[in-house]
Amino acid sequence: MHILNIVILAHSSLLSSGIASKLTEYKELLAVQTLDIRGADYLSALKNELPEIIIVDAGDSNLSQETTIVQLLEAAPNAKVISLNLSNDLVKVFSRIERKVDGANDLVGLIKTFSGGDRA
């Protein structure tokens, strides 16, 4: 069975600590570690960990001021970023898709695939 490599980014978030504690109960499925964003170069550390899942607390203002979703996905391009928000029980999942485009026609074709339609 494949064990998912999960990194929880934290600063001083109680939510992140609680999630880390709860997820470690699933050792047969998840390899969980917490990465403190106060580290000198946590984005480089994130690259080295090769996480499949990155969990962030949407309410952690220190994290949201320091790091964007784009930066996280640049550091770990194959990861899914899960943003937790306790105030409305909402989970948002972000991922990165790369496609080669050669000009405007290719870009428009790509955009059409996201709309689910083939509009002229």
Backbone torsions as a table, in degrees:
resi	resn	phi	psi	omega
1	MET	NA	135.8	179.9
2	HIS	-78.3	129.8	177.2
3	ILE	-97.6	125.3	-179.2
4	LEU	-76.2	132.8	176.9
5	ASN	-88.8	113.9	-176.8
6	ILE	-117.9	133.2	174.8
7	VAL	-118.0	128.4	175.8
8	ILE	-105.0	119.6	178.6
9	LEU	-86.0	132.9	-176.0
10	ALA	-144.7	155.1	171.1
11	HIS	-123.7	-77.1	176.5
12	SER	-135.7	27.2	-174.1
13	SER	-79.1	123.2	174.8
14	LEU	-68.2	-33.0	178.2
15	LEU	-61.7	-46.6	179.8
16	SER	-60.3	-42.3	178.8
17	SER	-63.4	-42.9	179.9
18	GLY	-66.4	-41.0	178.4
19	ILE	-64.5	-44.3	178.8
20	ALA	-58.5	-45.4	-179.5
21	SER	-61.7	-45.6	-178.5
22	LYS	-66.5	-43.3	-176.8
23	LEU	-68.9	-26.7	178.7
24	THR	-67.1	-13.3	175.3
25	GLU	-70.5	-14.0	-177.8
26	TYR	-107.2	49.2	-175.7
27	LYS	-59.9	-27.0	179.9
28	GLU	-73.5	-15.0	-179.3
29	LEU	-116.1	-29.2	-169.2
30	LEU	-131.0	135.4	169.3
31	ALA	-105.2	105.6	-171.4
32	VAL	-108.0	133.7	171.8
33	GLN	-141.8	153.0	178.5
34	THR	-105.5	135.8	178.7
35	LEU	-118.9	119.1	-178.7
36	ASP	-77.7	123.4	-178.6
37	ILE	-73.7	-5.7	177.0
38	ARG	-80.0	-4.6	178.7
39	GLY	-64.5	155.4	-175.2
40	ALA	-54.1	-46.1	-178.6
41	ASP	-143.2	71.3	-175.5
42	TYR	-67.7	-24.8	177.6
43	LEU	-67.8	-37.7	174.9
44	SER	-66.1	-40.9	177.7
45	ALA	-62.5	-38.0	177.9
46	LEU	-63.0	-41.2	177.1
47	LYS	-58.8	-41.0	-178.1
48	ASN	-69.4	-27.8	-177.3
49	GLU	-77.6	-21.5	-178.0
50	LEU	49.2	55.2	-178.1
51	PRO	-71.2	149.9	172.5
52	GLU	-91.8	-26.2	178.4
53	ILE	-133.7	134.2	172.6
54	ILE	-118.9	126.3	179.7
55	ILE	-110.4	131.1	178.1
56	VAL	-129.7	151.0	175.5
57	ASP	-91.5	111.8	-178.9
58	ALA	-60.7	-23.8	-179.3
59	GLY	-88.5	-2.0	179.7
60	ASP	-81.9	97.8	-175.4
61	SER	-63.0	-30.7	177.5
62	ASN	-63.1	-41.4	179.5
63	LEU	-70.0	-45.6	-177.1
64	SER	-68.0	-26.1	176.7
65	GLN	-79.3	-27.2	-175.4
66	GLU	-90.9	-31.3	-168.1
67	THR	-138.9	138.6	174.7
68	THR	-102.2	161.7	175.9
69	ILE	-58.8	-38.6	179.6
70	VAL	-60.1	-43.6	179.0
71	GLN	-62.8	-39.6	179.2
72	LEU	-64.7	-42.5	-179.1
73	LEU	-73.6	-25.4	172.5
74	GLU	-69.8	-39.2	-180.0
75	ALA	-72.2	-34.7	-178.1
76	ALA	-135.4	77.5	-170.9
77	PRO	-63.3	-23.0	-179.3
78	ASN	-94.8	0.1	-176.7
79	ALA	-84.3	157.3	167.0
80	LYS	-102.3	135.2	178.0
81	VAL	-101.9	121.9	178.4
82	ILE	-106.5	119.6	178.6
83	SER	-103.8	118.2	-178.3
84	LEU	-97.1	139.5	178.0
85	ASN	-137.7	107.7	-177.4
86	LEU	-72.9	-24.7	-174.4
87	SER	-65.6	-25.9	178.0
88	ASN	-132.6	20.1	179.1
89	ASP	51.1	40.3	-175.3
90	LEU	-110.4	136.0	174.2
91	VAL	-119.0	127.8	175.9
92	LYS	-112.9	138.0	179.6
93	VAL	-117.6	127.5	179.2
94	PHE	-117.8	143.7	175.8
95	SER	-143.2	172.4	-176.5
96	ARG	-117.3	134.1	174.8
97	ILE	-124.3	129.9	176.8
98	GLU	-114.7	133.3	175.6
99	ARG	-138.0	142.6	175.9
100	LYS	-82.8	129.7	176.5
101	VAL	-125.9	133.0	176.9
102	ASP	-114.6	78.7	176.8
103	GLY	102.2	177.6	-174.2
104	ALA	-64.4	-37.1	-179.4
105	ASN	-62.0	-42.5	177.1
106	ASP	-64.1	-40.1	179.6
107	LEU	-63.7	-44.0	178.7
108	VAL	-63.6	-40.9	177.0
109	GLY	-60.2	-41.5	177.8
110	LEU	-64.1	-44.5	179.5
111	ILE	-60.3	-39.3	178.4
112	LYS	-61.4	-35.6	179.7
113	THR	-65.4	-28.8	178.5
114	PHE	-76.3	-26.7	-179.1
115	SER	-81.0	-13.6	178.9
116	GLY	81.3	2.5	-178.8
117	GLY	-128.5	170.9	178.5
118	ASP	-121.2	72.6	-176.7
119	ARG	-84.6	146.2	178.3
120	ALA	-87.3	NA	NA
